[in-house]
Amino acid sequence: MRILLVLLFLFLTAMTGRYVLEEVKKPPRAENGLMRIAAKPLVLDSGRPERTRLGDLHFLGAWELTGPDRSFGGLSSLHILPDGRIRALNDTATMFTFPQPGVPGMGEVKWLPIIRKRTGGWLPNSTDSESMAVDPRTGAIWAGFEMTQMICRYPPDLSRVEECRTWPEMKGWTETSSIESLARLSDGRFLVIAEGAHGYGEGRDVLLFAGDPAAADAIPPILMRYIPPSGYDPTDAVQIGEDKLLVLNRRATIYEGFTAILTLVDIGHMAPGVTLPGKQVARLAPPVLADNFEGLTLERGPDGQRILWIVSDDNHLFFQRTLLLKFALPEEF
């Protein structure tokens, strides 16, 4: 993924004649406290501003999010709090909590306490937090860290690290494309889908944990595989029904830039060695809004309607944006 980003950056630099060294430096980390986050409304399709359908999804809104400086961005995972506020975890272990677009109020910034562990790779002591899951009953938060292949659990206020685990089943996963998807199922089980760890055949490794994957007494997971669309990598997943999982898949190419595909996966018969194919339900590609989409979450509206939120990771690069999209799921899903 990082190689593709570099290629895209060099391509766009050649096209525009720009080379801004500051843009490729490591972004500053936001300070704990309040932050004003702006949301600029966008249309789904620049060629058809009236468009409200994307595959099987009904479009409800889209926004470009910006903060006061370069410390905002890099958002990799999402969650909607019971009071409606949005929580977004970025890749520097920073949690941004802010009102939904159109609702007044300030955003909040809080760092996650982390257990540093040398990776032995080219980014030692990395804090590359790429995924998040939340227990809706207790508010407990789990974060997945690439580079260190670690899953950690936090209390709702993020005041401390409660427990962390690494698993031998992830030992061979690529450091920069591993725990990209972390989903807590309604029955308390957890699914981890590797972004770039190719399982046997054409699949990606999927680990199913019977319970808390950060707990010291957790039993080893079972191994399955997920088949993403050809050329795409899974970047997040969320359960949308008892036996249904929605998976976000992302691709970056020189010709199309960033595109994404949402797939619907049947998880009703999970067992060791099972293959989980996905059925495409929507594609995000120009002229539809497209960027480096990495985060996915589900919200229940007041009338029980299922609302899907998607966010993009701008990698703190000048040619990318932090996009927030909102869709309604069809009843038949």
Secondary structure, DSSP 4 states (H G I P E B T S, - for coil): -HHHHHHHHHHHHHHHT---GGGGSPPPPPPSEEE--EEEEE-SBTT-TT--EETTEEEEEEEEEE-SSTTS--EEEEEE-TTS-EEEEETTSEEEEEPPTTS---EEEEEPP------SSSSTT---EEEEEE-TTT--EEEEETTTTEEEEE-TT--S--EEEE-GGGTTS-TTSSEEEEEE-TTS-EEEEEEEEE-STT-EEEEEESS-TTSTTPPPPEEEEEEPSTT-EEEEEEEEETTEEEEEEEEEETTTEEEEEEEEEE-TT--TT-EEEEEEEEEE-TTB--S-EEEEEEEE-TTS-EEEEEEE--TT-TT--EEEEEEEPPTT-
